Amino acid sequence: MTPDRTETLIHMMLDHSLSEAERIELNDLLRGSQAARESYLRAIAIHGALIRKCDAAPSSLPFAAPPVAAKPLRFPFKKLLAIAAGIVLMASVFFAKPGPRADITDGDFTVSPGATPLALGKIPARTPLSIASGSLTLTYPSGAQVLLEAPCHFQLDEKEALTLVHGRASVYAPPGAQGFVLDTPSGKFIDLGTRFGVAVGSDGSDAVILSEVFEGEVNIETPSEPMRLLRNGDSTAILSSGRSSRLVNSLDSSPIHLSRSASNAPADRKNLALGKPVFSPGYCVRPHGSIFPPDNLTDGRLNDSGVPGDWSFWLAPDYENGEFTVDLMQDEIISRISLQNTSNRFINDRGTENFAIEISSDNKSFTPLIVGTLPRIEPDKPEQAFPFHEFTFPETTARYVKFIVLSHYRHPTNPSHQHHSGGLSEIQIFR
């Protein structure tokens, strides 16, 4: 059975259109395939977020319920003729109003395992979609454009609207495209002719939505608060708790800032560290999904990107310099290491200053390799990609590469700023 058939049956179940035979077929697929079960759970999770009716995930895998037998309907012949005439009229109205439509007009991306395939051109409507890496641009008939950055889960539901379940989006609505709607699990963003960014994440249980207006104006509508107008330069976060939500102007006592452009760069496949495991004695954990584990260092995502619960960079625990070790999985001959510093989302209160790198083949006995310094990320250049700094050395063999922060940056204008630590956005290691 093909994955497409599994996806078709899952979507039919969500639309309540499964026959008894198809229900049995779907249950057999779920029992016999781990991949099918993962696709089922992913679709259920996305569907639940979209309709905002699930308070908690199911504790076990639910199989498709048998359909309820429907009673046959009987109409007099004259009523059938009237209904037929009505159908013709409704059909004319239906075809006069085309359904949801958007095209992928640009992008370099991969879809998530088991997800619906995507390519340049039209995307399927009313279908859960996701990308695992890279970014893509959606263009609507009105001219509105949405730049989506992986990891991202989304769905096309209406003609000039998009539902963003998880991930980052940058929206541009030129003149004539006002009214474009970006829907999220906690509220709607109604474009009034603007450029704005939205990041949808989670603090581990509830949604956390970050937004910033780059130009123009946008309305925010939530189920439990009055509509709020944001203007050029305004930013806010929507914090959800059950069915209620509240809007705040800072997150974890820090200002909200979103980059205007996609932060993912094409992966350098010569980078030996890409996707490799990273170990650290600790990492920073703050409220509302602000966690910064060490595996962010080799995931290929750059420039302090991501969303709450899924940021792209590593921070040491509060008040510590910190360290981490990359496991290349086997002995490799290396001669160059490239580092991208962090500014903690332009809060600029963290980052690596002086560092040392040591290497080992057994993770027990380490040999010093290099000592260096990284400059602070410039806080007044949010449109530019963070620079990489390269360090070369004679060819040497290593499996484990340990990075030790010797000193770290603090807030540049407020020495008494409470939170500070070492940190790094990405490490790349080359032969």
C-alpha positions as a Markdown table, in Angstrom:
| # | Residue | x | y | z |
|---|---|---|---|---|
| 1 | Met | 0.0 | 0.0 | 0.0 |
| 2 | Thr | 1.5 | 3.4 | -1.0 |
| 3 | Pro | 1.9 | 6.3 | 1.5 |
| 4 | Asp | -0.5 | 8.3 | -0.8 |
| 5 | Arg | -3.2 | 5.8 | -0.1 |
| 6 | Thr | -2.7 | 6.0 | 3.6 |
| 7 | Glu | -2.8 | 9.8 | 3.5 |
| 8 | Thr | -6.0 | 9.7 | 1.4 |
| 9 | Leu | -7.7 | 7.4 | 3.9 |
| 10 | Ile | -6.6 | 9.6 | 6.8 |
| 11 | His | -8.0 | 12.7 | 5.2 |
| 12 | Met | -11.2 | 10.9 | 4.3 |
| 13 | Met | -11.6 | 10.0 | 8.0 |
| 14 | Leu | -11.1 | 13.6 | 9.1 |
| 15 | Asp | -13.7 | 14.6 | 6.6 |
| 16 | His | -16.1 | 11.9 | 7.9 |
| 17 | Ser | -16.3 | 10.3 | 4.5 |
| 18 | Leu | -14.9 | 6.8 | 5.2 |
| 19 | Ser | -17.0 | 3.8 | 4.1 |
| 20 | Glu | -17.0 | 0.7 | 6.3 |
| 21 | Ala | -14.6 | -1.1 | 3.9 |
| 22 | Glu | -12.2 | 2.0 | 3.9 |
| 23 | Arg | -12.4 | 2.2 | 7.7 |
| 24 | Ile | -11.2 | -1.4 | 7.9 |
| 25 | Glu | -8.5 | -0.8 | 5.3 |
| 26 | Leu | -7.2 | 2.2 | 7.3 |
| 27 | Asn | -7.1 | 0.3 | 10.6 |
| 28 | Asp | -5.2 | -2.6 | 8.9 |
| 29 | Leu | -2.7 | -0.1 | 7.6 |
| 30 | Leu | -2.3 | 1.5 | 11.0 |
| 31 | Arg | -1.7 | -1.8 | 12.7 |
| 32 | Gly | 0.8 | -3.0 | 10.2 |
| 33 | Ser | 3.0 | 0.1 | 9.6 |
| 34 | Gln | 4.8 | 2.4 | 12.0 |
| 35 | Ala | 5.1 | 5.0 | 9.3 |
| 36 | Ala | 1.4 | 4.9 | 8.8 |
| 37 | Arg | 0.8 | 5.4 | 12.5 |
| 38 | Glu | 3.2 | 8.4 | 12.6 |
| 39 | Ser | 1.4 | 10.0 | 9.6 |
| 40 | Tyr | -1.9 | 9.4 | 11.4 |
| 41 | Leu | -0.8 | 10.9 | 14.7 |
| 42 | Arg | 0.8 | 13.9 | 12.8 |
| 43 | Ala | -2.4 | 14.5 | 10.9 |
| 44 | Ile | -4.5 | 14.2 | 14.1 |
| 45 | Ala | -2.3 | 16.7 | 15.9 |
| 46 | Ile | -2.4 | 19.3 | 13.1 |
| 47 | His | -6.1 | 18.8 | 12.6 |
| 48 | Gly | -6.7 | 19.3 | 16.4 |
| 49 | Ala | -4.7 | 22.5 | 16.4 |
| 50 | Leu | -6.5 | 23.8 | 13.4 |
| 51 | Ile | -10.0 | 23.4 | 14.9 |
| 52 | Arg | -8.8 | 24.3 | 18.4 |
| 53 | Lys | -11.0 | 21.8 | 20.1 |
| 54 | Cys | -8.4 | 19.4 | 21.6 |
| 55 | Asp | -7.4 | 20.2 | 25.2 |
| 56 | Ala | -4.9 | 17.3 | 25.3 |
| 57 | Ala | -3.4 | 14.7 | 23.0 |
| 58 | Pro | -4.9 | 11.2 | 23.2 |
| 59 | Ser | -3.0 | 8.8 | 25.4 |
| 60 | Ser | -3.2 | 6.0 | 22.9 |
| 61 | Leu | -3.6 | 5.5 | 19.2 |
| 62 | Pro | -7.3 | 5.8 | 18.3 |
| 63 | Phe | -8.5 | 3.8 | 15.3 |
| 64 | Ala | -11.1 | 5.0 | 13.0 |
| 65 | Ala | -14.6 | 4.7 | 14.4 |
| 66 | Pro | -17.2 | 2.7 | 12.4 |
| 67 | Pro | -19.6 | 5.0 | 10.5 |
| 68 | Val | -23.0 | 5.5 | 11.8 |
| 69 | Ala | -25.6 | 4.0 | 9.6 |
| 70 | Ala | -27.6 | 6.8 | 7.8 |
| 71 | Lys | -31.4 | 6.5 | 7.3 |
| 72 | Pro | -32.4 | 6.6 | 3.6 |
| 73 | Leu | -34.0 | 9.8 | 2.5 |
| 74 | Arg | -37.1 | 9.8 | 0.4 |
| 75 | Phe | -38.4 | 12.9 | -1.5 |
| 76 | Pro | -41.5 | 13.3 | -3.7 |
| 77 | Phe | -40.7 | 13.6 | -7.4 |
| 78 | Lys | -41.6 | 17.3 | -7.6 |
| 79 | Lys | -39.3 | 18.1 | -4.7 |
| 80 | Leu | -36.5 | 16.2 | -6.5 |
| 81 | Leu | -37.0 | 18.4 | -9.6 |
| 82 | Ala | -36.8 | 21.5 | -7.4 |
| 83 | Ile | -33.7 | 20.3 | -5.7 |
| 84 | Ala | -32.1 | 19.6 | -9.1 |
| 85 | Ala | -32.8 | 23.1 | -10.2 |
| 86 | Gly | -31.3 | 24.4 | -7.0 |
| 87 | Ile | -28.2 | 22.3 | -7.6 |
| 88 | Val | -27.7 | 23.9 | -11.0 |
| 89 | Leu | -28.0 | 27.3 | -9.4 |
| 90 | Met | -25.6 | 26.4 | -6.6 |
| 91 | Ala | -23.1 | 25.0 | -9.2 |
| 92 | Ser | -23.1 | 28.3 | -11.0 |
| 93 | Val | -22.3 | 30.2 | -7.8 |
| 94 | Phe | -19.7 | 27.6 | -6.8 |
| 95 | Phe | -17.8 | 27.8 | -10.0 |
| 96 | Ala | -17.9 | 31.6 | -9.9 |
| 97 | Lys | -16.0 | 31.6 | -6.6 |
| 98 | Pro | -12.8 | 29.5 | -7.0 |
| 99 | Gly | -11.5 | 27.7 | -3.9 |
| 100 | Pro | -8.3 | 28.2 | -2.0 |
| 101 | Arg | -5.3 | 28.8 | -4.3 |
| 102 | Ala | -1.7 | 29.7 | -3.9 |
| 103 | Asp | 1.5 | 28.8 | -5.8 |
| 104 | Ile | 5.0 | 28.0 | -4.5 |
| 105 | Thr | 6.9 | 30.5 | -6.6 |
| 106 | Asp | 10.4 | 30.1 | -5.0 |
| 107 | Gly | 12.2 | 28.0 | -2.5 |
| 108 | Asp | 14.8 | 25.4 | -1.6 |
| 109 | Phe | 13.3 | 23.0 | 0.8 |
| 110 | Thr | 12.7 | 19.4 | 1.8 |
| 111 | Val | 9.3 | 18.1 | 3.1 |
| 112 | Ser | 9.0 | 16.2 | 6.4 |
| 113 | Pro | 9.1 | 12.4 | 6.3 |
| 114 | Gly | 5.7 | 11.0 | 5.3 |
| 115 | Ala | 4.3 | 14.5 | 4.5 |
| 116 | Thr | 2.5 | 15.4 | 1.3 |
| 117 | Pro | 5.1 | 16.1 | -1.5 |
| 118 | Leu | 5.6 | 19.7 | -2.5 |
| 119 | Ala | 7.1 | 21.3 | -5.6 |
| 120 | Leu | 7.1 | 24.7 | -7.4 |
| 121 | Gly | 3.5 | 25.4 | -8.6 |
| 122 | Lys | 0.1 | 25.0 | -6.9 |
| 123 | Ile | -0.2 | 23.5 | -3.5 |
| 124 | Pro | -3.1 | 21.2 | -2.4 |
| 125 | Ala | -5.9 | 23.0 | -0.4 |
| 126 | Arg | -7.3 | 21.8 | 2.9 |
| 127 | Thr | -4.3 | 19.4 | 3.4 |
| 128 | Pro | -1.8 | 19.4 | 6.3 |
| 129 | Leu | 1.6 | 20.3 | 4.8 |
| 130 | Ser | 5.1 | 20.6 | 6.3 |
| 131 | Ile | 8.7 | 21.3 | 5.4 |
| 132 | Ala | 11.6 | 19.9 | 7.3 |
| 133 | Ser | 14.4 | 22.2 | 6.0 |
| 134 | Gly | 14.9 | 25.3 | 4.0 |
| 135 | Ser | 12.2 | 27.8 | 3.1 |
| 136 | Leu | 9.6 | 28.5 | 0.4 |
| 137 | Thr | 7.5 | 31.4 | -0.9 |
| 138 | Leu | 3.8 | 31.2 | -1.4 |
| 139 | Thr | 2.2 | 33.7 | -3.8 |
| 140 | Tyr | -1.6 | 34.4 | -3.9 |
| 141 | Pro | -3.7 | 35.8 | -6.8 |
| 142 | Ser | -3.9 | 39.1 | -5.0 |
| 143 | Gly | -0.2 | 39.4 | -5.0 |
| 144 | Ala | 0.2 | 38.6 | -1.3 |
| 145 | Gln | 3.3 | 36.6 | -0.5 |
| 146 | Val | 4.2 | 34.5 | 2.5 |
| 147 | Leu | 7.8 | 33.3 | 3.1 |
| 148 | Leu | 7.7 | 30.1 | 5.3 |
| 149 | Glu | 10.8 | 28.9 | 7.1 |
| 150 | Ala | 11.4 | 25.3 | 8.2 |
| 151 | Pro | 10.6 | 23.5 | 10.4 |
| 152 | Cys | 7.1 | 24.5 | 9.5 |
| 153 | His | 3.5 | 23.0 | 9.5 |
| 154 | Phe | 0.8 | 24.9 | 7.6 |
| 155 | Gln | -2.4 | 24.5 | 5.6 |
| 156 | Leu | -4.2 | 26.4 | 2.8 |
| 157 | Asp | -7.8 | 26.8 | 3.9 |
| 158 | Glu | -9.2 | 29.9 | 2.2 |
| 159 | Lys | -8.7 | 32.0 | -0.9 |
| 160 | Glu | -6.6 | 34.7 | 0.7 |
| 161 | Ala | -5.6 | 33.1 | 4.0 |
| 162 | Leu | -3.1 | 30.6 | 5.4 |
| 163 | Thr | -3.1 | 28.6 | 8.6 |
| 164 | Leu | 0.3 | 28.4 | 10.3 |
| 165 | Val | 0.4 | 25.6 | 12.9 |
| 166 | His | 4.1 | 25.8 | 13.7 |
| 167 | Gly | 7.1 | 27.7 | 12.4 |
| 168 | Arg | 7.9 | 31.1 | 11.0 |
| 169 | Ala | 6.2 | 33.2 | 8.4 |
| 170 | Ser | 6.9 | 36.6 | 6.9 |
| 171 | Val | 3.9 | 38.2 | 5.1 |
| 172 | Tyr | 3.9 | 40.9 | 2.5 |
| 173 | Ala | 0.6 | 42.3 | 1.3 |
| 174 | Pro | 1.0 | 44.9 | -1.5 |
| 175 | Pro | -1.7 | 47.5 | -2.4 |
| 176 | Gly | -4.8 | 45.5 | -3.3 |
| 177 | Ala | -4.0 | 42.5 | -1.1 |
| 178 | Gln | -5.3 | 44.1 | 2.2 |
| 179 | Gly | -7.3 | 41.7 | 4.2 |
| 180 | Phe | -5.0 | 38.7 | 3.9 |
| 181 | Val | -5.4 | 36.5 | 7.0 |
| 182 | Leu | -2.8 | 34.5 | 8.7 |
| 183 | Asp | -4.5 | 32.1 | 11.2 |
| 184 | Thr | -2.6 | 30.5 | 14.1 |
| 185 | Pro | -3.7 | 28.2 | 17.0 |
| 186 | Ser | -4.2 | 31.3 | 19.3 |
| 187 | Gly | -5.4 | 34.1 | 17.0 |
| 188 | Lys | -5.7 | 35.6 | 13.6 |
| 189 | Phe | -3.5 | 38.3 | 12.0 |
| 190 | Ile | -5.5 | 40.4 | 9.5 |
| 191 | Asp | -3.3 | 42.4 | 7.1 |
| 192 | Leu | -4.1 | 46.0 | 6.5 |
| 193 | Gly | -1.4 | 46.5 | 3.9 |
| 194 | Thr | 1.9 | 45.7 | 5.4 |
| 195 | Arg | 4.9 | 43.5 | 6.0 |
| 196 | Phe | 4.9 | 41.5 | 9.2 |
| 197 | Gly | 6.4 | 38.4 | 10.7 |
| 198 | Val | 4.9 | 35.7 | 12.9 |
| 199 | Ala | 6.5 | 32.8 | 14.8 |
| 200 | Val | 4.3 | 30.0 | 16.1 |
| 201 | Gly | 5.8 | 27.7 | 18.8 |
| 202 | Ser | 5.0 | 26.1 | 22.1 |
| 203 | Asp | 6.2 | 26.4 | 25.7 |
| 204 | Gly | 5.7 | 22.6 | 26.0 |
| 205 | Ser | 1.9 | 22.6 | 26.6 |
| 206 | Asp | 0.4 | 25.8 | 25.1 |
| 207 | Ala | 1.0 | 27.9 | 22.0 |
| 208 | Val | 3.3 | 30.9 | 22.1 |
| 209 | Ile | 2.9 | 33.3 | 19.2 |
| 210 | Leu | 5.4 | 36.0 | 18.4 |
| 211 | Ser | 4.7 | 38.8 | 15.9 |
| 212 | Glu | 6.4 | 42.0 | 14.7 |
| 213 | Val | 5.2 | 44.6 | 12.2 |
| 214 | Phe | 7.9 | 45.7 | 9.8 |
| 215 | Glu | 5.8 | 48.1 | 7.8 |
| 216 | Gly | 2.2 | 49.3 | 7.8 |
| 217 | Glu | -0.5 | 47.9 | 10.1 |
| 218 | Val | -2.1 | 44.6 | 11.1 |
| 219 | Asn | -5.0 | 43.6 | 13.3 |
| 220 | Ile | -4.7 | 40.8 | 15.9 |
| 221 | Glu | -7.9 | 39.0 | 16.8 |
| 222 | Thr | -7.9 | 36.4 | 19.6 |
| 223 | Pro | -10.9 | 34.4 | 21.1 |
| 224 | Ser | -10.5 | 36.1 | 24.6 |
| 225 | Glu | -9.2 | 39.6 | 24.0 |
| 226 | Pro | -10.5 | 42.6 | 22.0 |
| 227 | Met | -9.0 | 43.2 | 18.5 |
| 228 | Arg | -5.6 | 45.0 | 18.8 |
| 229 | Leu | -4.0 | 47.1 | 16.1 |
| 230 | Leu | -0.3 | 46.9 | 15.6 |
| 231 | Arg | 1.6 | 49.5 | 13.6 |
| 232 | Asn | 5.1 | 49.8 | 12.1 |
| 233 | Gly | 7.7 | 48.7 | 14.7 |
| 234 | Asp | 5.2 | 47.2 | 17.1 |
| 235 | Ser | 5.7 | 43.7 | 18.4 |
| 236 | Thr | 3.7 | 41.4 | 20.7 |
| 237 | Ala | 3.4 | 37.8 | 21.9 |
| 238 | Ile | 0.2 | 35.8 | 22.4 |
| 239 | Leu | 0.4 | 33.5 | 25.4 |
| 240 | Ser | -2.3 | 30.8 | 25.5 |
| 241 | Ser | -3.6 | 28.9 | 28.5 |
| 242 | Gly | -6.3 | 26.5 | 27.7 |
| 243 | Arg | -9.0 | 28.4 | 25.8 |
| 244 | Ser | -7.9 | 31.9 | 27.0 |
| 245 | Ser | -5.0 | 34.0 | 25.7 |
| 246 | Arg | -3.3 | 37.2 | 26.6 |
| 247 | Leu | -1.1 | 39.7 | 24.6 |
| 248 | Val | 2.2 | 40.8 | 26.1 |
| 249 | Asn | 4.8 | 43.3 | 24.8 |
| 250 | Ser | 7.8 | 41.4 | 26.1 |
| 251 | Leu | 8.7 | 37.7 | 26.5 |
| 252 | Asp | 10.6 | 36.6 | 29.5 |
| 253 | Ser | 11.3 | 40.2 | 30.3 |
| 254 | Ser | 13.0 | 40.6 | 26.9 |
| 255 | Pro | 11.8 | 42.5 | 23.9 |
| 256 | Ile | 10.3 | 40.6 | 21.0 |
| 257 | His | 12.3 | 40.7 | 17.7 |
| 258 | Leu | 11.8 | 38.8 | 14.5 |
| 259 | Ser | 14.0 | 38.8 | 11.4 |
| 260 | Arg | 12.4 | 39.9 | 8.2 |
| 261 | Ser | 14.0 | 37.3 | 6.0 |
| 262 | Ala | 14.4 | 33.5 | 6.1 |
| 263 | Ser | 17.3 | 32.5 | 8.3 |
| 264 | Asn | 18.1 | 29.1 | 6.8 |
| 265 | Ala | 21.1 | 28.9 | 4.5 |
| 266 | Pro | 21.6 | 26.0 | 2.0 |
| 267 | Ala | 23.3 | 23.2 | 4.0 |
| 268 | Asp | 27.0 | 22.7 | 3.3 |
| 269 | Arg | 27.2 | 19.0 | 2.8 |
| 270 | Lys | 31.0 | 19.1 | 3.3 |
| 271 | Asn | 30.4 | 20.2 | 6.9 |
| 272 | Leu | 31.3 | 17.1 | 9.0 |
| 273 | Ala | 29.3 | 18.5 | 12.0 |
| 274 | Leu | 26.0 | 18.9 | 10.2 |
| 275 | Gly | 23.4 | 16.7 | 12.0 |
| 276 | Lys | 25.9 | 15.2 | 14.3 |
| 277 | Pro | 25.1 | 14.7 | 18.1 |
| 278 | Val | 26.3 | 17.4 | 20.6 |
| 279 | Phe | 26.7 | 17.0 | 24.3 |
| 280 | Ser | 26.9 | 19.7 | 27.0 |
| 281 | Pro | 26.9 | 19.8 | 30.8 |
| 282 | Gly | 23.9 | 22.2 | 30.6 |
| 283 | Tyr | 21.9 | 24.7 | 28.7 |
| 284 | Cys | 19.7 | 27.7 | 29.3 |
| 285 | Val | 16.0 | 27.2 | 30.1 |
| 286 | Arg | 13.6 | 30.1 | 30.4 |
| 287 | Pro | 9.8 | 30.5 | 30.6 |
| 288 | His | 7.4 | 30.3 | 27.6 |
| 289 | Gly | 9.3 | 27.8 | 25.5 |
| 290 | Ser | 12.7 | 29.5 | 25.7 |
| 291 | Ile | 15.0 | 26.5 | 25.7 |
| 292 | Phe | 18.4 | 26.4 | 24.0 |
| 293 | Pro | 19.8 | 22.8 | 23.9 |
| 294 | Pro | 23.2 | 22.0 | 22.3 |
| 295 | Asp | 21.8 | 20.0 | 19.4 |
| 296 | Asn | 20.9 | 23.4 | 17.9 |
| 297 | Leu | 24.6 | 23.9 | 17.2 |
| 298 | Thr | 24.7 | 21.4 | 14.3 |
| 299 | Asp | 21.1 | 21.6 | 12.8 |
| 300 | Gly | 22.0 | 23.9 | 9.9 |
| 301 | Arg | 19.7 | 26.7 | 11.1 |
| 302 | Leu | 21.4 | 30.0 | 11.4 |
| 303 | Asn | 21.1 | 33.6 | 12.7 |
| 304 | Asp | 19.2 | 33.0 | 15.9 |
| 305 | Ser | 16.1 | 31.8 | 14.1 |
| 306 | Gly | 13.3 | 29.5 | 15.1 |
| 307 | Val | 10.3 | 29.7 | 17.3 |
| 308 | Pro | 9.6 | 29.3 | 21.1 |
| 309 | Gly | 10.4 | 25.7 | 22.0 |
| 310 | Asp | 12.4 | 25.4 | 18.8 |
| 311 | Trp | 15.1 | 28.1 | 18.7 |
| 312 | Ser | 18.1 | 27.5 | 16.5 |
| 313 | Phe | 21.0 | 28.3 | 18.8 |
| 314 | Trp | 22.6 | 27.1 | 22.0 |
| 315 | Leu | 22.9 | 29.1 | 25.3 |
| 316 | Ala | 24.8 | 28.0 | 28.4 |
| 317 | Pro | 22.9 | 28.1 | 31.7 |
| 318 | Asp | 22.4 | 31.5 | 33.3 |
| 319 | Tyr | 25.7 | 33.1 | 34.6 |
| 320 | Glu | 27.9 | 30.4 | 33.1 |
| 321 | Asn | 30.4 | 30.4 | 30.3 |
| 322 | Gly | 29.5 | 26.9 | 29.2 |
| 323 | Glu | 31.0 | 24.2 | 26.9 |
| 324 | Phe | 29.9 | 21.5 | 24.5 |
| 325 | Thr | 31.3 | 18.5 | 22.6 |
| 326 | Val | 30.5 | 17.5 | 19.0 |
| 327 | Asp | 30.7 | 13.8 | 18.2 |
| 328 | Leu | 31.7 | 13.3 | 14.5 |
| 329 | Met | 30.8 | 9.6 | 14.9 |
| 330 | Gln | 34.2 | 8.4 | 13.6 |
| 331 | Asp | 37.7 | 9.6 | 13.4 |
| 332 | Glu | 38.0 | 12.4 | 10.7 |
| 333 | Ile | 40.9 | 14.4 | 9.4 |
| 334 | Ile | 40.0 | 18.0 | 10.0 |
| 335 | Ser | 41.8 | 21.3 | 9.3 |
| 336 | Arg | 39.1 | 24.1 | 9.5 |
| 337 | Ile | 36.3 | 25.1 | 12.0 |
| 338 | Ser | 33.8 | 27.8 | 11.2 |
| 339 | Leu | 31.8 | 29.5 | 14.0 |
| 340 | Gln | 28.6 | 31.7 | 14.0 |
| 341 | Asn | 28.1 | 33.6 | 17.2 |
| 342 | Thr | 24.7 | 34.4 | 18.8 |
| 343 | Ser | 23.2 | 37.6 | 20.3 |
| 344 | Asn | 20.2 | 35.8 | 21.8 |
| 345 | Arg | 17.7 | 37.2 | 19.2 |
| 346 | Phe | 19.2 | 40.7 | 19.3 |
| 347 | Ile | 18.7 | 41.0 | 23.0 |
| 348 | Asn | 22.5 | 41.1 | 22.9 |
| 349 | Asp | 23.0 | 39.9 | 26.4 |
| 350 | Arg | 24.7 | 36.6 | 25.6 |
| 351 | Gly | 27.3 | 35.1 | 23.2 |
| 352 | Thr | 30.9 | 33.8 | 23.1 |
| 353 | Glu | 33.9 | 36.2 | 23.5 |
| 354 | Asn | 37.0 | 34.1 | 24.1 |
| 355 | Phe | 37.1 | 30.3 | 23.6 |
| 356 | Ala | 39.3 | 27.2 | 23.3 |
| 357 | Ile | 38.8 | 24.1 | 21.2 |
| 358 | Glu | 40.2 | 20.7 | 22.2 |
| 359 | Ile | 40.0 | 17.4 | 20.3 |
| 360 | Ser | 40.0 | 13.7 | 21.3 |
| 361 | Ser | 39.5 | 10.2 | 19.7 |
| 362 | Asp | 38.1 | 8.6 | 22.9 |
| 363 | Asn | 36.2 | 11.5 | 24.7 |
| 364 | Lys | 38.5 | 11.0 | 27.6 |
| 365 | Ser | 41.9 | 12.4 | 26.8 |
| 366 | Phe | 41.7 | 15.8 | 25.0 |
| 367 | Thr | 44.4 | 17.7 | 23.2 |
| 368 | Pro | 44.4 | 21.6 | 22.9 |
| 369 | Leu | 43.8 | 22.6 | 19.3 |
| 370 | Ile | 43.2 | 26.4 | 19.0 |
| 371 | Val | 42.3 | 29.4 | 21.2 |
| 372 | Gly | 40.4 | 32.3 | 19.6 |
| 373 | Thr | 38.0 | 35.3 | 20.0 |
| 374 | Leu | 34.6 | 35.9 | 18.4 |
| 375 | Pro | 33.3 | 39.5 | 18.0 |
| 376 | Arg | 29.9 | 40.5 | 19.3 |
| 377 | Ile | 27.0 | 40.4 | 16.9 |
| 378 | Glu | 26.1 | 43.9 | 15.7 |
| 379 | Pro | 22.7 | 44.7 | 17.3 |
| 380 | Asp | 21.8 | 47.4 | 14.8 |
| 381 | Lys | 21.9 | 45.2 | 11.7 |
| 382 | Pro | 18.9 | 42.9 | 12.0 |
| 383 | Glu | 18.6 | 42.5 | 8.2 |
| 384 | Gln | 22.0 | 41.0 | 7.7 |
| 385 | Ala | 23.0 | 37.4 | 8.2 |
| 386 | Phe | 25.3 | 36.8 | 11.1 |
| 387 | Pro | 28.9 | 36.4 | 10.0 |
| 388 | Phe | 30.9 | 33.1 | 10.2 |
| 389 | His | 34.4 | 33.3 | 11.5 |
| 390 | Glu | 36.9 | 30.6 | 10.3 |
| 391 | Phe | 39.8 | 29.1 | 12.1 |
| 392 | Thr | 42.3 | 27.0 | 10.3 |
| 393 | Phe | 45.0 | 24.7 | 11.6 |
| 394 | Pro | 47.3 | 21.9 | 10.4 |
| 395 | Glu | 45.5 | 18.7 | 9.5 |
| 396 | Thr | 44.7 | 16.5 | 12.5 |
| 397 | Thr | 42.6 | 13.5 | 13.3 |
| 398 | Ala | 39.7 | 13.8 | 15.8 |
| 399 | Arg | 36.3 | 12.3 | 16.5 |
| 400 | Tyr | 35.3 | 14.5 | 19.4 |
| 401 | Val | 35.6 | 18.3 | 19.2 |
| 402 | Lys | 35.1 | 20.2 | 22.5 |
| 403 | Phe | 34.3 | 23.9 | 22.5 |
| 404 | Ile | 35.0 | 25.7 | 25.8 |
| 405 | Val | 33.7 | 29.3 | 26.4 |
| 406 | Leu | 36.4 | 31.2 | 28.3 |
| 407 | Ser | 34.5 | 34.4 | 28.6 |
| 408 | His | 31.1 | 35.7 | 27.3 |
| 409 | Tyr | 29.4 | 38.9 | 26.4 |
| 410 | Arg | 26.8 | 40.7 | 28.6 |
| 411 | His | 24.3 | 43.5 | 27.9 |
| 412 | Pro | 26.4 | 46.3 | 26.3 |
| 413 | Thr | 24.6 | 49.2 | 28.0 |
| 414 | Asn | 23.3 | 47.7 | 31.2 |
| 415 | Pro | 26.0 | 46.0 | 33.2 |
| 416 | Ser | 23.5 | 45.0 | 35.9 |
| 417 | His | 21.3 | 43.2 | 33.3 |
| 418 | Gln | 20.2 | 40.1 | 35.2 |
| 419 | His | 20.6 | 37.3 | 32.7 |
| 420 | His | 23.8 | 36.5 | 30.8 |
| 421 | Ser | 25.8 | 33.4 | 29.6 |
| 422 | Gly | 27.9 | 32.0 | 26.8 |
| 423 | Gly | 26.3 | 30.8 | 23.6 |
| 424 | Leu | 26.8 | 30.0 | 19.9 |
| 425 | Ser | 24.5 | 29.8 | 16.9 |
| 426 | Glu | 26.3 | 27.1 | 14.8 |
| 427 | Ile | 29.6 | 25.2 | 14.5 |
| 428 | Gln | 30.9 | 23.8 | 11.2 |
| 429 | Ile | 33.8 | 21.4 | 10.9 |
| 430 | Phe | 35.6 | 20.6 | 7.6 |
| 431 | Arg | 38.2 | 18.2 | 6.3 |
